[in-house]
Amino acid sequence: MDETGLQLNNTPEHVVAIKGSKNVAAVTSSEKGETISITACCNAEGAFTPPVCIFKEKNKKAEFEDGMPTGAGVFMGGKSAYVTKELFLKWLKQQFVPREPVGKVLLLLDGHSAHCSSVETLEADHTPKHLGYRIIRSDGENGQGGVLALIKKSLACAVIEKIQEPRRQAVLLELGDGTGITGVYNSPRKRLTTEALVQLFGRFMRHLVIGDLNAKHENWGNRVNNASGIILNNYMDRRNITIHVPDEPT
């Protein structure tokens, strides 16, 4: 595993010139361009984890992920695009551990301070182990909410996305046959939006969404409707989605 820098400026195209020319002009940007960091990890067989890009900003923009491969991530570094011990620990938990194969794994790192100066990183393997299963988590805030999925290691399953927003967490998975499975928690203090439902429901032809949306509607047995329930009910009607609810309140 290692990181490398990449400048976001245009590279000049090839220029046709007379053989022997000493002064050949090329059109390129006069700006140096922003530098980002790319985190990559592969093994001796050529298998690799999806890359992660680190940007020098605080707020993540949707267009940062345009064209990125499945499972790739974008981390925001704040004042710098360099990897920090916090970002490395985030990569370890979100990108490496969920894809950890069966058996013992040796992760080779260089001596960068971000890799070895954090006690939390050295003690990061505190996730409970379940024989034959791997654990995918999207933790909530202050011990509230969050999503945890146990996936049988023999099952072909890819982690498509983790959502960790204030008062909303989700894990999006894709099985080998193209079926999508999403585990989600939505706080009662966060209203569902159509955009959020498209993100949760709109990626697969066959899709099972499981969790606690805190969306109440009389169509599935609640005595009153709340704003999230009305939005979810309207979305379901338009998309021909079937809902299954427990017989008793959770």
Wavefront OBJ file of the C-alpha trace (Angstrom):
o trace
v 0.000 0.000 0.000
v 1.275 3.478 -0.833
v 0.259 7.008 -1.746
v 1.393 9.191 -4.620
v 0.721 12.744 -5.750
v -1.099 13.700 -8.934
v -1.431 17.168 -10.470
v -4.783 18.119 -11.965
v -3.540 20.077 -14.951
v -3.679 19.276 -18.639
v -0.815 17.442 -20.333
v 0.278 18.836 -23.735
v -0.688 16.769 -26.773
v 1.899 15.521 -29.272
v 3.290 18.212 -31.564
v 4.309 17.630 -35.184
v 7.501 19.486 -36.118
v 10.292 19.365 -38.681
v 13.023 16.893 -37.799
v 15.892 18.657 -36.077
v 13.798 21.621 -34.856
v 15.253 23.143 -31.727
v 12.304 25.314 -30.665
v 8.991 23.436 -30.678
v 6.020 25.138 -29.025
v 3.251 23.305 -27.198
v 0.041 24.726 -25.751
v -0.460 23.919 -22.072
v -1.902 25.484 -18.954
v 0.077 28.309 -17.377
v -1.094 27.185 -13.965
v 0.687 24.561 -11.934
v -2.596 22.818 -11.121
v -3.963 21.415 -7.887
v -2.212 18.405 -6.398
v -4.194 15.505 -4.974
v -3.061 12.258 -3.378
v -3.960 8.795 -4.652
v -3.999 5.860 -2.229
v -3.501 2.462 -3.867
v -3.117 -1.078 -2.580
v -2.511 -4.343 -4.467
v -1.160 -7.835 -3.851
v 1.330 -10.065 -5.657
v -1.445 -11.653 -7.734
v -2.484 -8.296 -9.168
v -5.727 -7.922 -7.212
v -6.229 -4.403 -5.873
v -8.520 -2.363 -3.685
v -10.404 0.522 -5.338
v -8.319 3.719 -5.183
v -8.981 6.668 -2.912
v -8.391 10.307 -3.903
v -7.560 12.914 -1.261
v -8.540 16.502 -2.112
v -7.410 19.729 -0.466
v -10.871 20.865 0.583
v -13.279 20.439 3.463
v -16.523 19.914 1.557
v -16.959 16.952 -0.761
v -18.558 17.658 -4.144
v -20.464 15.057 -6.156
v -18.443 15.748 -9.308
v -15.261 14.615 -7.534
v -16.448 11.018 -8.029
v -17.367 11.344 -11.719
v -15.815 8.510 -13.739
v -14.287 6.769 -10.727
v -14.331 2.940 -10.627
v -16.795 0.998 -8.485
v -15.925 1.134 -4.802
v -13.435 4.001 -5.150
v -13.548 6.767 -2.574
v -12.935 10.473 -2.134
v -11.561 11.781 1.164
v -11.362 15.468 2.034
v -8.060 16.552 3.565
v -8.990 20.094 4.578
v -5.962 22.366 4.313
v -3.801 19.750 2.593
v -4.171 16.881 0.132
v -1.482 14.876 1.912
v -2.408 11.713 3.756
v -2.697 12.084 7.532
v -2.932 9.488 10.280
v -6.694 10.171 10.458
v -7.172 9.657 6.705
v -5.006 6.531 6.716
v -7.072 5.045 9.549
v -10.222 5.925 7.596
v -8.804 4.162 4.515
v -7.862 1.142 6.630
v -11.370 0.820 8.080
v -13.405 1.660 4.972
v -11.341 0.312 2.075
v -8.979 -2.392 3.333
v -10.670 -4.212 6.225
v -14.024 -4.742 4.402
v -12.134 -6.445 1.545
v -9.824 -8.471 3.763
v -9.614 -12.029 2.365
v -9.913 -15.225 4.362
v -6.846 -16.120 6.418
v -3.876 -14.111 7.578
v -3.061 -10.887 5.726
v 0.234 -8.965 5.712
v -0.130 -5.271 4.855
v 3.190 -3.736 3.769
v 3.669 -0.025 4.489
v 6.504 2.468 4.293
v 7.700 4.493 7.268
v 5.461 7.519 6.663
v 4.319 9.043 9.949
v 0.665 8.711 8.905
v 1.086 4.924 8.866
v 2.775 4.338 12.190
v 2.367 7.320 14.528
v -1.215 6.679 15.624
v -1.934 4.350 18.519
v -5.508 4.019 17.250
v -4.202 2.726 13.926
v -1.987 0.150 15.639
v -5.023 -1.000 17.617
v -7.469 -0.645 14.710
v -8.229 -4.364 14.473
v -10.810 -4.191 17.244
v -13.751 -5.207 15.052
v -15.235 -8.458 16.395
v -14.335 -11.450 14.223
v -17.029 -13.862 13.071
v -15.644 -17.052 11.547
v -16.624 -17.309 7.898
v -18.042 -13.775 7.702
v -16.710 -10.294 7.036
v -18.128 -7.191 8.646
v -19.113 -4.010 6.815
v -19.879 -1.000 8.994
v -21.099 2.553 8.593
v -20.941 3.973 12.100
v -23.393 6.520 13.458
v -22.737 9.569 15.595
v -22.165 9.502 19.345
v -23.162 5.862 19.556
v -26.511 6.428 17.830
v -27.667 4.924 14.542
v -25.246 3.203 12.190
v -25.390 0.096 10.005
v -23.573 -3.238 10.295
v -23.698 -6.027 7.709
v -22.375 -9.588 8.153
v -21.455 -11.102 4.777
v -20.525 -14.728 4.273
v -16.996 -14.794 2.859
v -17.899 -17.427 0.284
v -20.549 -15.093 -1.160
v -19.544 -12.921 -4.130
v -20.340 -9.448 -2.842
v -18.833 -6.004 -3.498
v -19.121 -2.901 -1.343
v -20.432 -0.201 -3.705
v -20.697 2.708 -1.295
v -20.798 3.696 2.347
v -22.910 6.681 3.336
v -21.929 8.452 6.552
v -23.914 11.648 6.782
v -25.176 13.432 9.875
v -28.196 11.376 11.049
v -28.101 9.036 8.024
v -25.859 6.008 7.443
v -26.041 3.276 4.820
v -24.062 0.441 3.244
v -24.706 -0.403 -0.433
v -23.717 -3.903 -1.566
v -23.848 -5.732 -4.905
v -24.111 -9.507 -5.134
v -22.456 -11.516 -7.892
v -25.715 -11.771 -9.856
v -26.167 -7.993 -9.930
v -28.696 -7.804 -7.094
v -28.315 -4.777 -4.849
v -28.712 -4.876 -1.062
v -28.728 -1.721 1.039
v -28.748 -1.462 4.819
v -29.779 1.992 6.020
v -30.534 3.990 9.151
v -32.257 7.360 8.874
v -32.722 9.362 12.065
v -36.253 10.541 12.935
v -34.757 14.040 13.050
v -33.630 13.887 9.403
v -36.290 14.177 6.720
v -36.007 11.857 3.752
v -35.654 13.525 0.365
v -36.258 12.261 -3.151
v -32.523 12.681 -3.839
v -31.663 10.484 -0.848
v -34.138 7.801 -1.982
v -32.646 7.783 -5.484
v -29.227 7.249 -3.904
v -30.578 4.369 -1.795
v -32.953 2.713 -4.288
v -32.021 3.769 -7.783
v -28.877 1.805 -8.691
v -30.045 -1.723 -9.462
v -32.796 -3.481 -11.413
v -33.210 -5.857 -8.431
v -32.722 -4.094 -5.135
v -33.522 -4.949 -1.518
v -33.347 -2.060 0.973
v -33.427 -3.063 4.648
v -33.287 -0.874 7.711
v -34.946 1.825 9.766
v -36.030 4.838 7.722
v -38.216 6.321 10.482
v -40.823 7.020 7.801
v -44.419 6.771 9.046
v -47.480 6.373 6.818
v -50.951 4.950 7.214
v -50.377 2.727 4.154
v -48.060 0.549 6.213
v -49.948 0.601 9.492
v -48.984 3.849 11.209
v -51.673 5.982 12.799
v -50.153 9.218 11.508
v -48.068 10.278 8.511
v -44.816 12.164 8.860
v -42.943 14.091 6.159
v -40.509 11.232 5.463
v -43.380 8.760 5.191
v -45.238 10.902 2.652
v -42.109 11.328 0.514
v -41.320 7.583 0.694
v -44.916 6.604 -0.153
v -44.972 8.892 -3.210
v -41.598 7.573 -4.373
v -42.770 3.967 -4.000
v -45.926 4.635 -6.027
v -43.914 6.145 -8.884
v -41.292 3.371 -8.920
v -43.561 0.365 -8.257
v -41.664 -0.564 -5.087
v -43.087 -3.036 -2.572
v -42.656 -2.433 1.148
v -42.663 -5.039 3.925
v -43.082 -3.856 7.522
v -43.144 -5.669 10.887
v -46.474 -6.400 12.536
v -45.462 -4.464 15.635
v -43.573 -1.179 16.103
v -39.801 -1.556 16.421
l 1 2 3 4 5 6 7 8 9 10 11 12 13 14 15 16 17 18 19 20 21 22 23 24 25 26 27 28 29 30 31 32 33 34 35 36 37 38 39 40 41 42 43 44 45 46 47 48 49 50 51 52 53 54 55 56 57 58 59 60 61 62 63 64 65 66 67 68 69 70 71 72 73 74 75 76 77 78 79 80 81 82 83 84 85 86 87 88 89 90 91 92 93 94 95 96 97 98 99 100 101 102 103 104 105 106 107 108 109 110 111 112 113 114 115 116 117 118 119 120 121 122 123 124 125 126 127 128 129 130 131 132 133 134 135 136 137 138 139 140 141 142 143 144 145 146 147 148 149 150 151 152 153 154 155 156 157 158 159 160 161 162 163 164 165 166 167 168 169 170 171 172 173 174 175 176 177 178 179 180 181 182 183 184 185 186 187 188 189 190 191 192 193 194 195 196 197 198 199 200 201 202 203 204 205 206 207 208 209 210 211 212 213 214 215 216 217 218 219 220 221 222 223 224 225 226 227 228 229 230 231 232 233 234 235 236 237 238 239 240 241 242 243 244 245 246 247 248 249 250
